[in-house]
Amino acid sequence: MATSPARSSSSCISQGTRISGRVDFGEMATIDGEAEGEITGESIEIAPSGVVMARITANRLKISGQVNGEIVARERVELLPTARLRCTITTPTLVVVEGAQFEGDCKMPAGATNSANLETEEMEESGMSFLITQEQRAKLRERGYSDDDIAEMIPAVAHRILGVK
């Protein structure tokens, strides 16, 4: 189903809501409540009231709340003054605003400005990739896999199907 460029949509995990498991956001998403598990999306914002214990994979991530876990951002991570993080961050661009608290490790791959470059560096370091890129999703759809199938798919399986080494 095609969407109108003039129409924007967003998802929200509201304050007072607690979710656990795997969540894949297709558009802008805001987390005001509590989330744990695995979170993926294009652009994710964690509000001051947000509490996240998860592996987060996104293009862009803006954090005002609390995060424990692991972050992989293909473009940018921005830590705002009320951010409280205990995690590992992998991103080509990290912005830390005065007041933000970050305890953990940060890997900033040189020259990794797109998901393919970041994924390649991640694979070289760990021997495996934790991402299914948008291009790979499109190729899986061409092979008959539904968006639900792809969302449930382990990245290593997707890579095997596509012949990615």
trRosetta pair geometry for C-beta under 8 A, 3 or more apart (Angstrom, degrees):
i j d omega theta_ij theta_ji phi_ij phi_ji
3 7 6.0 -117 175 75 95 111
3 9 7.4 -92 -151 -3 149 118
4 7 4.2 74 69 9 101 106
8 27 7.1 153 -174 -171 72 135
8 28 7.1 22 172 14 110 125
9 27 4.8 107 82 52 84 170
9 28 7.6 173 98 40 46 86
10 27 5.7 -120 -96 115 44 113
10 28 4.1 -39 -111 85 100 98
10 29 6.4 172 -170 -86 79 33
10 30 6.6 37 161 -5 124 96
11 25 5.3 -141 40 -129 136 109
11 27 6.7 130 -11 66 89 90
11 28 7.5 174 23 95 66 51
11 29 4.4 -14 65 -113 96 88
11 30 7.4 -175 92 28 52 62
12 29 7.1 177 -77 -160 37 62
12 30 4.8 -6 -112 65 83 95
12 31 7.7 174 -156 -84 52 29
12 32 6.5 13 -174 4 99 108
13 17 5.3 -139 -180 89 75 125
13 19 5.9 -96 -135 4 132 125
13 23 8.0 -24 -59 -140 130 171
13 29 7.7 35 -7 177 88 104
13 30 7.4 -151 32 101 64 55
13 31 4.7 6 50 -127 113 70
13 32 6.4 -171 91 38 62 64
13 33 4.6 -106 139 40 91 106
13 34 7.9 -117 143 51 126 29
13 35 5.8 56 114 -59 172 116
13 50 7.7 88 80 -119 107 102
14 17 4.8 85 63 -3 73 122
14 32 5.3 -12 -151 64 33 120
14 33 5.5 44 89 -38 35 115
15 32 4.2 -68 -48 138 75 110
15 33 5.4 173 -111 -77 22 70
15 47 7.7 -77 -64 84 98 138
15 49 4.8 0 -106 120 114 149
16 33 6.1 -73 47 -108 33 110
17 32 7.8 70 36 77 100 85
17 33 3.8 -85 62 -79 74 171
17 34 7.2 -162 99 36 50 69
18 33 6.1 -134 -70 158 43 117
18 34 4.2 -6 -114 69 81 112
18 35 7.6 -175 -156 -74 49 39
19 23 6.7 57 126 -55 143 133
19 33 7.3 89 -1 97 87 125
19 34 7.3 171 26 95 56 64
19 35 5.1 -2 63 -114 94 78
19 36 7.6 -175 96 31 57 59
19 37 7.6 -73 125 14 84 126
20 35 7.5 170 -82 -159 41 49
20 36 5.0 -6 -117 65 80 93
20 37 5.5 126 -172 -40 52 116
21 37 4.6 -7 81 -102 8 170
21 38 7.6 -55 145 36 40 77
22 37 5.6 -124 -65 148 44 127
22 38 4.6 -5 -114 63 80 103
22 39 7.9 -174 -154 -74 46 37
22 40 8.0 7 -173 6 86 99
22 151 7.4 147 128 163 121 91
22 152 7.9 124 87 -108 150 53
23 35 6.9 -60 12 -156 143 131
23 37 7.1 106 -2 81 85 123
23 38 7.4 174 29 91 59 57
23 39 5.1 -3 64 -115 100 73
23 40 7.3 -178 96 31 56 62
23 41 7.9 -15 121 -46 89 109
24 39 8.0 170 -82 -160 37 43
24 40 4.8 -7 -117 67 75 102
24 41 6.6 159 -168 -71 45 69
24 151 4.8 -133 16 -133 151 107
25 28 7.7 -60 154 115 129 11
25 29 3.8 -67 -136 -41 164 139
25 39 7.5 15 -5 -174 104 88
25 40 7.0 -169 28 96 69 51
25 41 3.3 7 61 -105 101 126
25 42 6.9 -108 105 20 92 72
25 44 6.5 128 46 -86 146 96
26 41 7.2 -77 -23 -134 13 82
26 42 7.1 24 168 -10 30 112
27 41 7.8 -32 66 -163 21 108
27 42 6.5 -27 -137 37 21 127
27 43 7.6 -29 164 44 45 94
28 42 7.1 -63 -69 78 45 105
28 43 4.8 -26 -108 80 71 111
28 44 7.9 167 -160 -84 49 33
28 45 7.4 12 -175 -1 92 104
29 41 5.1 -65 13 -156 129 169
29 43 7.2 157 23 90 67 59
29 44 5.0 -16 68 -114 100 74
29 45 7.1 -177 93 28 51 68
30 44 7.8 160 -87 -163 29 56
30 45 4.8 -18 -109 70 74 101
30 46 7.8 159 -160 -91 54 22
30 47 6.0 47 -179 -38 101 108
31 35 5.6 -72 -145 -2 135 131
31 39 7.8 -26 -61 -137 144 160
31 44 6.9 18 -10 -176 106 101
31 45 7.2 -175 22 92 69 51
31 46 4.9 -17 62 -115 108 69
31 47 6.5 -157 85 13 50 82
31 50 4.3 86 111 -130 90 132
31 52 6.1 53 123 -67 156 118
31 65 7.2 -105 97 33 97 150
32 47 4.5 1 -101 43 69 140
32 49 5.2 26 -172 74 73 111
32 50 5.7 -90 -122 -67 17 85
33 49 7.4 -5 -81 121 29 103
33 50 6.8 16 49 -115 23 66
33 51 7.7 -60 148 36 39 79
34 50 7.6 158 -85 -159 37 52
34 51 4.7 -14 -110 68 83 99
34 52 7.4 178 -155 -78 48 44
35 39 6.2 56 139 -66 140 132
35 50 7.6 -14 13 -164 100 96
35 51 7.7 162 26 88 57 55
35 52 5.0 -4 64 -116 93 82
35 53 7.6 -172 98 36 52 57
35 54 5.9 -24 121 -30 94 140
36 52 7.2 164 -81 -162 51 50
36 53 4.3 -2 -113 69 98 93
36 54 5.5 -174 -147 -64 36 89
37 54 5.3 -2 62 -117 39 106
37 55 7.8 -69 134 31 39 78
38 54 6.0 172 -88 -168 21 101
38 55 5.0 -12 -116 60 76 98
38 57 7.8 3 -175 7 88 102
39 44 6.8 95 143 -120 123 161
39 52 7.1 -50 0 -156 149 128
39 54 5.0 59 -1 135 102 150
39 55 7.3 173 30 84 65 49
39 56 4.8 -12 71 -111 104 75
39 57 7.4 173 93 28 55 61
39 58 7.7 -16 122 -49 91 106
40 56 7.6 164 -83 -160 40 48
40 57 4.6 -10 -111 68 86 97
40 58 6.7 169 -159 -73 46 65
41 44 4.9 107 70 -57 129 104
41 57 7.9 137 23 88 49 61
41 58 5.0 -5 71 -110 71 102
41 59 7.9 -90 115 14 56 79
42 58 6.5 39 120 -159 9 86
42 59 5.1 -6 -165 17 55 119
42 60 7.3 9 147 30 60 86
43 58 6.6 118 -99 178 18 121
43 59 6.2 -41 -67 65 64 101
43 60 4.6 0 -117 64 81 105
43 61 7.8 -170 -154 -74 47 38
43 62 8.0 18 -177 1 86 98
44 56 6.7 -128 72 -166 157 122
44 58 4.7 -116 8 -92 110 161
44 60 7.5 171 28 93 58 59
44 61 5.3 -5 66 -114 93 77
44 62 7.5 -170 98 32 50 65
45 61 7.7 164 -86 -160 37 47
45 62 4.5 -10 -115 66 82 103
45 63 7.7 -171 -157 -77 49 34
45 64 7.6 19 178 5 88 101
46 50 4.0 -140 -172 91 80 151
46 52 5.8 -84 -123 -10 138 132
46 61 7.6 15 -5 -174 100 92
46 62 7.3 -170 27 95 64 55
46 63 4.7 8 52 -124 113 70
46 64 6.3 -168 97 38 68 62
46 65 4.4 -107 145 38 98 109
46 66 7.9 -125 151 44 131 33
46 67 6.3 91 89 -60 175 109
46 83 7.9 88 84 -116 112 92
47 50 4.7 116 52 -21 65 105
47 64 5.6 -20 -162 64 29 118
47 65 5.6 46 85 -42 39 117
48 64 4.5 -56 -64 132 64 112
48 65 5.4 148 -150 -80 14 74
48 82 4.7 2 -118 109 101 153
49 65 6.3 -46 65 -104 21 121
50 64 7.3 93 31 70 108 78
50 65 3.3 -164 64 11 82 169
50 66 6.9 -167 101 36 63 63
51 65 6.2 -117 -64 163 41 123
51 66 4.8 2 -118 65 68 112
52 56 7.0 35 150 -56 143 126
52 65 6.9 98 -1 99 94 121
52 66 6.9 172 28 95 64 61
52 67 4.8 -8 69 -112 104 75
52 68 7.3 -178 98 32 58 59
52 69 6.9 -76 129 12 87 131
53 67 7.8 163 -83 -159 36 47
53 68 4.7 -7 -113 68 79 101
53 69 5.6 138 -169 -50 44 112
54 67 7.8 -69 44 -150 78 89
54 69 4.9 -56 68 -61 26 176
54 70 8.0 -96 121 45 44 66
55 69 5.5 -137 -68 167 43 121
55 70 4.6 -2 -119 62 78 103
55 71 8.0 -174 -160 -75 48 31
55 72 7.7 14 178 4 88 100
55 130 7.5 -98 165 174 137 143
56 61 6.4 93 135 -110 133 145
56 67 7.2 -50 -5 -150 139 132
56 69 6.8 104 -8 95 86 130
56 70 7.2 -176 28 93 64 54
56 71 4.9 -9 65 -114 103 72
56 72 7.2 -178 94 32 56 61
56 73 7.9 4 115 -63 99 83
57 71 8.0 164 -80 -161 39 45
57 72 4.7 -4 -112 67 79 104
57 73 7.8 -179 -153 -78 40 41
57 130 6.7 -158 -81 121 140 104
57 131 6.1 180 -166 -99 144 90
58 61 4.9 118 67 -62 132 96
58 72 7.8 142 24 86 51 61
58 73 5.6 -14 72 -114 77 78
58 74 7.4 -126 112 13 37 86
59 73 6.8 47 153 -165 15 75
59 74 4.9 -42 -121 54 56 108
59 75 4.8 28 173 5 75 116
59 76 7.9 19 144 29 63 73
59 115 7.5 -65 -100 -64 83 109
60 73 6.6 67 -112 -162 21 116
60 75 5.2 -33 -71 70 77 120
60 76 5.1 8 -123 59 82 93
60 77 7.9 177 -159 -79 48 38
60 78 7.9 11 -175 0 89 102
61 71 6.3 -130 66 -160 170 124
61 73 4.9 -112 8 -93 112 131
61 76 7.3 -166 35 100 62 59
61 77 4.9 -8 68 -116 104 74
61 78 7.1 -177 96 27 56 66
61 91 7.9 -116 34 -89 113 145
62 78 4.7 -9 -115 64 73 110
62 80 6.8 44 178 -29 87 112
63 67 5.9 -59 -141 -14 141 130
63 77 7.2 4 -1 -173 112 90
63 78 6.9 172 23 87 69 57
63 79 5.4 -18 66 -112 106 60
63 80 6.5 -165 89 17 49 84
63 83 4.5 78 116 -119 97 122
63 85 6.7 50 131 -64 157 116
63 100 7.9 90 92 -137 100 124
64 80 4.4 -20 -94 62 78 130
64 81 7.7 12 -135 55 82 58
64 82 4.9 34 -177 66 78 105
64 83 5.8 -90 -126 -66 20 76
65 82 7.1 3 -81 116 32 103
65 83 6.9 10 47 -116 23 58
65 84 7.4 -58 153 35 38 84
66 83 7.8 153 -84 -162 35 48
66 84 4.5 -16 -108 70 79 104
66 85 7.5 174 -156 -78 46 43
67 71 7.0 37 150 -56 148 118
67 83 7.6 -16 11 -164 102 92
67 84 7.5 161 25 87 59 56
67 85 4.8 -4 64 -115 96 84
67 86 7.5 -171 98 38 58 54
67 87 5.6 -39 123 -18 99 142
68 85 7.6 168 -78 -158 42 51
68 86 4.9 0 -113 67 81 98
68 87 6.1 172 -154 -64 29 95
69 87 5.1 0 66 -115 43 119
70 87 5.7 -175 -83 -169 28 103
70 88 5.0 -7 -121 58 80 95
70 89 8.0 177 -163 -78 51 35
71 77 6.2 80 140 -103 142 142
71 85 8.0 -37 -14 -150 134 135
71 87 5.7 76 -8 130 94 139
71 88 7.1 -169 32 92 67 51
71 89 4.6 -6 67 -114 111 72
71 90 7.0 -177 98 30 63 61
71 91 7.1 -22 123 -37 104 113
72 90 4.8 -4 -115 63 72 107
72 91 7.3 163 -162 -65 36 73
72 118 7.4 139 -179 155 101 130
72 122 7.2 28 -137 -95 135 147
72 130 6.5 147 -4 80 163 124
72 131 7.0 -129 121 -64 145 113
73 76 6.1 -82 144 69 133 22
73 77 4.6 162 18 -55 156 91
73 89 7.4 -11 12 -166 105 91
73 90 7.3 170 30 88 60 57
73 91 4.0 8 64 -101 100 116
74 91 7.6 -47 1 -128 7 75
74 92 7.7 7 169 6 36 105
74 112 7.9 -113 -156 147 60 101
74 114 6.7 5 175 -174 113 30
74 115 4.4 -28 -129 -84 144 76
74 118 5.2 -151 -125 24 72 154
74 131 8.0 99 -70 -129 112 156
75 91 7.4 -15 80 -158 25 100
75 92 6.9 -45 -148 47 25 107
75 93 6.6 -21 154 34 53 116
75 113 7.5 41 -117 -165 68 58
76 91 6.5 95 -129 179 16 130
76 92 7.6 -53 -74 68 54 79
76 93 4.3 -28 -107 81 78 116
76 94 7.7 171 -157 -80 59 29
76 95 6.9 14 -173 -2 104 105
77 89 5.8 -98 33 -160 170 129
77 91 4.6 -177 -6 -5 107 170
77 93 7.2 168 26 95 60 64
77 94 5.2 -7 65 -115 100 71
77 95 7.2 -171 95 30 53 68
78 95 4.4 -7 -116 65 75 113
78 97 7.4 38 179 -21 86 104
79 83 4.2 -127 -164 67 83 161
79 85 6.7 -84 -118 -9 127 131
79 94 7.5 14 -5 -175 105 87
79 95 6.8 -173 26 95 67 60
79 96 4.7 1 56 -118 119 65
79 97 6.3 -156 95 22 65 76
79 100 3.8 104 138 -165 109 159
79 102 6.1 -55 -120 -58 169 119
80 83 5.3 120 54 -29 58 105
80 97 5.3 6 -134 40 38 136
80 99 7.9 -19 147 81 50 110
80 100 6.3 132 83 -78 20 112
81 97 5.4 -72 -55 109 67 114
81 98 6.5 1 -104 90 94 56
81 99 3.2 19 -149 81 85 138
81 100 5.9 -107 -116 -51 22 69
82 99 7.0 -11 -53 133 38 118
82 100 7.6 -11 45 -97 19 66
83 97 7.9 108 14 48 118 95
83 100 4.2 8 57 -135 107 99
83 101 6.8 -167 101 39 68 58
83 102 7.4 8 119 -64 113 85
84 100 7.9 -155 -67 -162 37 61
84 101 5.0 10 -118 63 64 110
85 89 7.6 25 158 -50 151 118
85 100 7.7 14 6 173 104 100
85 101 6.8 178 30 99 64 63
85 102 4.7 2 63 -117 112 70
85 103 6.8 -178 98 33 65 60
85 104 6.5 -76 131 10 97 127
86 103 4.9 -9 -108 72 74 102
86 104 5.8 135 -167 -52 40 110
87 104 4.8 -46 72 -68 29 172
88 104 5.3 -138 -72 169 43 122
88 105 4.7 -1 -122 61 84 95
88 106 7.5 177 -163 -80 53 36
88 107 7.5 21 176 -2 96 98
89 94 6.5 91 128 -102 142 128
89 102 7.7 -32 -11 -159 135 130
89 104 6.8 107 -7 99 83 125
89 105 7.3 -166 31 98 64 53
89 106 4.6 -8 66 -115 102 80
89 107 7.2 -171 96 30 55 62
90 106 7.7 167 -80 -162 36 51
90 107 4.5 -7 -111 65 80 106
90 108 7.8 -177 -153 -77 48 33
90 109 7.1 39 -174 -19 93 100
90 118 7.2 129 140 -166 109 111
90 122 6.9 86 155 -92 160 107
91 94 5.6 120 78 -64 119 84
91 106 7.7 -47 36 -161 87 95
91 107 7.9 121 20 81 44 63
91 108 6.5 -22 81 -110 56 72
92 108 6.1 94 -135 -165 30 77
92 109 5.9 -55 -86 64 80 80
92 111 7.7 -103 -129 79 125 13
92 112 4.7 -155 -74 78 116 81
92 113 5.8 -131 106 -87 176 49
92 118 6.9 -107 -37 -82 102 112
93 108 7.7 93 -61 -141 20 110
94 106 6.0 -3 -58 -163 166 141
94 108 6.4 -99 -4 -88 112 119
96 100 5.2 -134 -163 65 81 134
96 102 6.5 -84 -119 -6 129 136
97 100 5.5 96 61 -19 67 115
102 106 7.7 25 154 -51 139 120
107 125 8.0 14 -159 -94 160 174
109 112 3.6 33 98 -2 121 135
109 117 7.1 170 125 135 137 97
109 118 5.9 163 42 -115 150 69
109 121 4.5 118 -126 91 141 171
111 117 6.7 -112 120 179 80 148
112 117 4.2 -172 -131 116 70 111
112 118 4.3 101 176 -75 129 71
112 121 5.7 -76 -80 4 136 141
113 117 6.5 40 35 42 51 145
114 117 5.3 92 58 11 73 100
114 118 7.1 -147 96 -1 35 93
115 118 5.7 -59 -142 44 34 109
115 119 5.8 36 158 -23 69 109
115 131 6.5 -152 -173 154 107 151
115 133 4.7 146 118 -118 133 107
115 134 7.2 115 39 9 157 86
116 119 5.8 -55 -143 37 26 111
116 120 6.3 29 155 -22 62 106
116 133 6.3 19 -72 -92 69 162
116 135 7.4 8 -69 26 110 140
117 120 5.7 -53 -148 33 30 112
117 121 6.5 25 156 -14 64 105
118 121 5.9 -56 -149 39 32 108
118 122 6.2 33 152 -21 66 108
118 131 7.6 57 101 1 102 161
119 122 5.6 -55 -145 38 31 113
119 123 6.2 33 155 -22 65 105
119 129 5.1 32 -166 -138 92 131
119 131 5.0 -109 -102 60 109 128
119 133 6.3 -83 -33 -53 154 112
120 123 5.8 -54 -149 34 29 111
120 124 6.5 30 153 -20 63 105
121 124 5.6 -52 -148 34 33 112
121 125 6.4 28 156 -15 66 107
122 125 6.0 -60 -149 39 30 107
122 126 6.0 -13 169 17 67 114
122 129 5.6 92 96 -120 112 71
122 130 6.7 -91 155 20 144 88
122 131 7.2 91 60 3 154 112
123 126 6.7 -75 -132 56 22 82
123 127 7.0 -11 -176 173 58 6
123 128 6.3 -59 -129 165 71 6
123 129 4.6 -27 -75 -60 96 92
126 129 7.8 142 68 -75 116 33
126 130 7.9 15 71 -27 159 98
128 155 7.8 122 163 97 97 112
128 156 6.0 -23 -158 -89 121 109
129 155 5.6 -115 102 145 84 134
129 156 7.5 155 57 -79 71 63
129 159 6.4 121 49 -64 118 148
129 164 7.7 -43 25 129 142 133
130 155 5.7 145 -158 25 24 158
131 155 6.0 85 59 -124 16 146
132 136 5.0 -124 -171 91 73 129
132 137 5.9 96 139 -62 107 83
132 140 7.7 -6 -173 -15 129 144
132 150 6.7 -170 130 -178 157 98
132 153 6.9 69 -64 88 157 113
132 155 5.1 -150 -49 -113 84 84
132 158 4.9 13 -108 86 119 167
132 159 7.9 -136 -101 -49 79 78
133 136 4.6 98 54 7 77 101
133 137 7.0 -130 100 -6 43 85
134 137 5.4 -48 -148 32 35 116
134 138 6.6 39 151 -21 64 101
135 138 5.8 -51 -153 32 32 112
135 139 6.7 30 150 -16 64 104
136 139 5.6 -52 -149 37 36 112
136 140 6.4 38 152 -20 67 103
136 158 6.1 81 156 152 126 122
136 159 7.6 -31 -145 -86 146 62
136 162 5.9 -76 -143 -52 96 168
136 164 7.3 -26 -110 -39 127 146
137 140 5.7 -55 -150 36 32 112
137 141 6.5 35 150 -21 65 103
137 147 7.9 35 -171 -118 114 72
137 150 5.5 83 -134 -176 86 154
138 141 5.6 -51 -151 33 33 113
138 142 6.6 38 149 -22 63 102
139 142 5.5 -48 -152 31 35 116
139 143 6.7 29 150 -14 63 105
139 162 5.7 74 110 -117 138 118
140 143 5.6 -60 -153 40 35 109
140 145 4.3 -40 160 50 95 133
140 149 7.7 -155 155 99 121 108
140 150 5.2 124 104 -96 146 114
140 153 7.5 -132 -149 13 158 168
140 158 6.2 -46 -77 -143 137 102
140 161 6.9 63 -109 101 93 138
140 162 7.1 -69 -67 -64 82 110
141 144 7.8 119 -178 -14 31 8
141 145 6.2 -89 -86 67 35 75
141 146 7.8 58 -118 -118 76 20
141 147 7.5 11 -93 -65 108 67
141 150 7.3 -36 -60 -44 77 141
143 161 7.1 169 97 159 168 120
145 149 4.3 -127 -168 90 89 134
145 150 5.4 106 133 -56 122 87
145 153 7.4 11 -172 -48 146 142
146 149 4.6 105 51 2 73 101
146 150 7.1 -140 96 -3 41 86
147 150 5.6 -54 -146 39 34 111
147 151 6.2 39 153 -24 66 105
148 151 5.6 -52 -145 33 31 114
148 152 6.5 20 158 -10 63 109
149 152 6.1 -69 -155 43 28 104
149 153 6.2 42 148 -44 65 107
150 153 5.3 -45 -147 13 34 124
150 158 7.1 64 -142 -102 77 128
153 157 5.5 -129 -171 78 90 116
153 158 4.9 91 138 -57 132 102
154 157 4.5 85 65 4 88 107
154 158 7.2 -163 88 -7 44 85
155 158 5.5 -54 -147 37 37 113
155 159 6.2 36 156 -20 69 106
156 159 5.7 -53 -147 37 31 113
156 160 6.4 36 151 -23 63 104
157 160 5.6 -52 -149 33 33 113
157 161 6.5 35 152 -20 65 104
158 161 5.7 -54 -151 34 32 113
158 162 6.3 14 156 -5 66 112
158 164 7.9 9 115 27 73 127
159 162 5.9 -64 -142 48 30 102
159 163 8.0 -102 168 63 56 15
159 164 3.8 -84 -155 65 86 111
159 165 7.7 155 164 -63 112 17
160 163 7.7 35 -176 -72 27 29
160 164 7.7 -69 -46 48 24 75
